[in-house]
Amino acid sequence: MEHSEPIVEKPFETKELTVSMGPQHPATHGVLRLVLNLDGENVVKCTPYVGYLHRGVEKLGENRTYLAALPLSDRLDYISSMNNNVGYVNAVEKLFGIEAPERAKYIRTMVAEMGRLSSHIIWLGTHVIDIGATTPFLLAMAQRERILDLFEMLCGARLTVSYPRVGGVRNDISQEFLDTLYEFVLEFPHRIDDYETLVTENRIWKDRTMGVGVISAKEAVNWGLTGGMLRGSGIDYDVRKYVPYDAYDKVDFMVPVGRDPGDCYDRYKVRVEEMRQANRIIKQCVEDLPAGPVMADAPKFTLPPKDLVLKDMEHLIHQFVLITKGPSVAEGEVYVGTEVPKGELGFYFVSDGTGKPYRMRVRAPSYVHASVLPRLSEGGYVADVIANIGTIDIVLGECDR
Amino acid sequence: MEPLQIAEKIKEKFPESWVDVKEFRGQVSVTLKKERIVEICSFLHDDPDLSLDYLVDLCGADYLGKKEKRFEVVYHLYSIPLRHAIRLKAEVPESDMKIDSVVPVWIGANWHEREAYDMFGIVFRGHPDLRRILLPETWEGFPLRKDYPLQGPEKEWSGFLDVLDRAKRYREFEWTD
């Protein structure tokens, strides 16, 4: 029998492929662009490009008075603007050397935790829909709507709220708001159970997140990660516990941590537990809400009440000077960090004694977290890049400023 | 450890780099000469009594006409195990806009230094990938400098002119179905 020609296997040739993912891509959560060098399914190199949403917030802030620059902070992390406002007013209050009254502190803590819930709900919804589960997204968004309705009841705005003000909050809260909020708080843990039923033990979810985006505790600290990204790796750093601001030293809550080294699944567990803790904080704030004023008695720095402005001359002049010239501030510099849903949001102010900040710097957690994407993604599969973008919980408004 | 004690330690260890120390609202900032900044940072990072392992923030600042040395690079450091913080400020004169990069100490400094380069034009020696980050690579000027106009330069950025030109050509194009 004659042998046929042996089949010579031609060596299978592969070529490195460069793919530009974004800036218009639904899974990049905004205008993030990643240039991926792929070898088949494997990511060889990942280069993030940010800055598509750069609006020069720092430069704008340096050209406005301290009181007038507050709405700029809404536009940083636009899905949890309440927390940005709280961060901004805390930093400015530290610079001014004033303190908000007790009631205002409790209200701020309450609304900041509502902001955290609404942000974590978005994170959960988008993270799981990126990986392929549609149901939790729709369930989550329905709950977020309730929080936004509460914000609307509180101050008239749903997204860019500007409710916390330097020295307190804009207006006192109504009994109707408190009742609706309490009803929501009692019911919400069951909704978290719903999400967990659908996601936590889900085989596909576990396969897609466990062992993906692994980072050790030491490395996470060295990268400057904060928030859920850091706590997912087993370090309990939380600004609310380490350097308490507002009423966080008066409420009881726990800081959930993951294992070292942490992966996407650990960070998922941490953030879900954070939602339960945020819910607990809101409940305590509603129950323990002290009576009293909601604006600090610091006429040199805070605007006078509107009814008095309309009635007498002195208050009108006072308001005029504060709005046009700005408050006169001592020379110096402060950095104040606060815990926003994404991590540590810091404001660094340099004052030269005028009513405008000489230097305003925003330390945005998403910016730092975007820089760690190559570290998490390189060497993994291209599908895991999506999981990694979801797990860093990025908002480009904050990243690009 | 109290922040002033940390400042004292830096002064003891690096007397020739010392400029001054200021306290405001309980926060301490130490001004330093830029020459030995990486050594100082790795000392602060590695010393077991200090162990400032977390670089909170790094940014530039422009003191045009206010200070003799125009620029500063500001480092906010925090120690997660020991819970203390300090702020370092390295002076960068306009005549020599170079400073050593601290990426070997904190890898997270990478993007912060790129941003400081992008916004102020401060060059970080030894940085692995010093490019503009928030602005397009063809951008001219450094926006956060005090002599940069708020509304931007009079001449439009070339990339935007290019877009306008393309839009005009598309408008003139005869679309047929």
Boltz contact constraints between the chains, C-beta under 6 A:
constraints:
  - contact:
      token1: [A, 51]
      token2: [B, 134]
      max_distance: 6.0
  - contact:
      token1: [A, 54]
      token2: [B, 134]
      max_distance: 6.0
  - contact:
      token1: [A, 59]
      token2: [B, 143]
      max_distance: 6.0
  - contact:
      token1: [A, 59]
      token2: [B, 144]
      max_distance: 6.0
  - contact:
      token1: [A, 63]
      token2: [B, 150]
      max_distance: 6.0
  - contact:
      token1: [A, 94]
      token2: [B, 25]
      max_distance: 6.0
  - contact:
      token1: [A, 221]
      token2: [B, 53]
      max_distance: 6.0
  - contact:
      token1: [A, 221]
      token2: [B, 54]
      max_distance: 6.0
  - contact:
      token1: [A, 222]
      token2: [B, 106]
      max_distance: 6.0
  - contact:
      token1: [A, 222]
      token2: [B, 107]
      max_distance: 6.0
  - contact:
      token1: [A, 223]
      token2: [B, 107]
      max_distance: 6.0
  - contact:
      token1: [A, 223]
      token2: [B, 108]
      max_distance: 6.0
  - contact:
      token1: [A, 224]
      token2: [B, 55]
      max_distance: 6.0
  - contact:
      token1: [A, 224]
      token2: [B, 108]
      max_distance: 6.0
  - contact:
      token1: [A, 237]
      token2: [B, 80]
      max_distance: 6.0
  - contact:
      token1: [A, 332]
      token2: [B, 24]
      max_distance: 6.0
  - contact:
      token1: [A, 334]
      token2: [B, 25]
      max_distance: 6.0
  - contact:
      token1: [A, 334]
      token2: [B, 27]
      max_distance: 6.0
  - contact:
      token1: [A, 335]
      token2: [B, 76]
      max_distance: 6.0
  - contact:
      token1: [A, 346]
      token2: [B, 57]
      max_distance: 6.0
  - contact:
      token1: [A, 359]
      token2: [B, 61]
      max_distance: 6.0
  - contact:
      token1: [A, 361]
      token2: [B, 59]
      max_distance: 6.0
  - contact:
      token1: [A, 363]
      token2: [B, 57]
      max_distance: 6.0
  - contact:
      token1: [A, 371]
      token2: [B, 111]
      max_distance: 6.0
